[in-house]
Amino acid sequence: MIIEFRRASGADLPAMLDIIAQARSFLGSQGHDQWQDGYPQPHILTADIEAGNAWLLTADGRVVATAALIFADEPDYASIRDGQWGSTGRYAALHRVALHDDVRGQGLGAQLIKEIENLCRKAEFYTIRVDTHPENLPMQHLLTKKGFVRRGTITLSLQYGGTEGAVRWAYDKIL
């Protein structure tokens, strides 16, 4: 299997939407409400692509994972409760991580994180911050496996069209 990591283009939007729909269904089947309100909507993924923040992992040319990596402060991360971030310097914010159903359990989530870490190092960003639903055990497992540390909790705003006031567990990794 040939694995590649690359920036998404407009032509990738249908594959990204399919993966997001699969992830939404998977999360719903786990019995919690993350992404069940329609987030992330197509216009959010389109904005990620247009800003150069959408990244893909492909296997033999087929898109199998997607994520948004933003090299800027995340407003929702300005206030953390029940702990503190591991660093106070600049960081990259990781959002909207999703895998195709066909590749769950094959280590491609870990590969995606590895590629994101490499990209951050090249951009000279040495901290990655990410948040996840308190009940999203697969994402928590992936983050912990890749060396991220749970630092506390954050509260979401309506900035991305998500659920305002929702509590998320905050993680970071210092590279």
C-alpha positions in Angstrom: 0.0 0.0 0.0 1.4 3.4 -1.0 0.6 6.0 1.7 0.8 9.7 0.8 0.1 12.9 2.8 -0.9 16.0 1.0 -2.8 19.2 1.1 -6.5 18.9 -0.1 -7.8 20.7 -3.2 -11.4 21.5 -4.2 -11.5 18.2 -6.2 -11.1 16.3 -2.9 -14.3 17.8 -1.2 -16.6 14.9 -2.2 -14.2 12.4 -0.6 -13.8 14.5 2.5 -17.6 14.9 2.8 -17.9 11.1 2.5 -15.4 10.5 5.2 -17.0 13.1 7.5 -20.4 11.4 7.0 -18.9 8.0 7.9 -17.3 9.5 11.0 -20.5 11.2 12.0 -22.4 7.8 11.6 -19.6 6.0 13.6 -19.7 8.6 16.4 -23.5 8.4 16.5 -23.3 4.6 16.8 -21.1 5.1 19.9 -24.0 6.8 21.6 -22.7 10.3 22.0 -23.6 13.6 20.3 -20.3 14.7 18.7 -20.9 15.9 15.1 -24.6 14.8 15.3 -25.7 18.4 14.7 -24.3 18.4 11.2 -20.9 19.8 12.0 -18.6 20.1 10.2 -20.7 21.4 7.3 -19.5 21.5 3.7 -18.8 25.2 3.9 -16.4 24.6 6.8 -14.5 22.0 4.8 -14.5 24.3 1.8 -13.0 27.1 3.9 -10.4 24.7 5.2 -9.4 23.9 1.6 -9.4 27.5 0.5 -7.2 28.5 3.4 -4.8 25.7 2.8 -5.6 24.1 6.1 -7.1 20.8 4.9 -4.8 17.8 4.8 -5.4 14.3 3.5 -3.9 10.9 3.9 -4.2 8.7 0.8 -3.7 4.9 0.4 -3.0 3.8 -3.2 -4.4 7.2 -4.4 -7.7 6.9 -2.4 -8.5 9.5 0.3 -8.7 7.6 3.6 -8.2 10.3 6.2 -8.8 14.1 6.6 -7.9 16.7 9.1 -7.6 20.5 9.4 -4.3 21.9 10.7 -4.3 25.6 11.5 -1.1 27.5 12.1 -2.8 30.2 14.2 -4.3 30.6 17.7 -7.6 28.9 18.3 -9.9 31.3 20.1 -11.6 28.4 22.0 -8.2 27.5 23.5 -7.6 30.9 25.1 -9.4 29.7 28.3 -8.7 26.2 29.7 -10.2 24.8 32.9 -9.1 22.0 35.2 -5.5 22.3 34.1 -3.2 24.3 31.9 -1.6 23.9 28.5 1.9 22.3 28.4 3.4 25.3 26.7 2.7 29.0 26.3 4.3 29.5 22.9 2.8 29.4 19.5 1.0 26.2 18.4 -0.8 24.6 15.6 -4.5 23.6 16.2 -5.7 20.3 14.9 -9.4 19.9 14.1 -11.8 17.7 12.1 -9.8 14.5 12.2 -11.7 11.7 10.4 -10.9 8.3 8.9 -12.6 6.2 6.2 -14.5 3.3 7.7 -12.5 0.9 5.6 -9.2 1.7 7.3 -10.2 1.8 11.0 -7.8 -0.2 13.1 -5.1 -0.3 10.4 -2.8 2.3 12.0 -3.6 5.1 9.5 -4.8 7.4 12.2 -1.4 7.2 13.8 0.2 7.7 10.4 -1.9 10.9 9.9 -0.8 12.2 13.3 2.9 11.4 12.4 2.6 13.3 9.1 0.9 16.3 10.9 3.8 16.3 13.4 6.3 16.4 10.6 4.5 19.2 8.9 4.5 21.2 12.2 8.2 20.7 12.6 8.9 21.9 9.1 6.8 25.0 9.8 8.7 25.5 13.1 5.6 25.0 15.3 6.6 22.8 18.1 3.3 22.4 19.9 0.0 20.9 18.6 -3.3 21.5 20.4 -6.4 19.5 19.8 -9.7 18.9 21.6 -12.2 16.0 21.5 -15.5 15.0 22.9 -15.3 13.5 26.4 -16.9 10.3 25.1 -14.8 9.9 21.9 -12.7 7.0 23.2 -11.1 6.1 19.8 -9.8 9.7 19.4 -8.6 9.8 23.0 -6.8 6.5 22.5 -5.1 7.8 19.3 -4.0 11.0 20.9 -2.6 9.2 24.0 -0.9 6.6 21.8 0.8 9.4 19.9 2.1 11.2 23.0 -0.6 13.8 23.5 -1.4 14.8 27.1 -4.8 15.7 28.4 -4.4 19.2 29.8 -8.0 20.2 30.9 -11.3 21.2 29.4 -12.3 23.9 27.0 -15.8 25.2 25.9 -16.7 25.6 22.3 -18.0 28.8 20.8 -20.1 29.1 17.6 -17.0 30.1 15.7 -17.1 27.0 13.5 -20.9 26.4 13.6 -20.6 23.7 16.2 -22.4 23.3 19.5 -21.9 26.4 21.5 -21.1 25.7 25.2 -20.1 22.1 24.5 -17.3 20.9 26.8 -14.3 19.2 25.1 -11.2 17.6 26.6 -8.1 19.6 25.6 -4.9 17.8 24.6 -1.5 19.0 23.5 1.8 17.6 22.4 5.2 19.3 22.6 7.3 18.1 19.7 
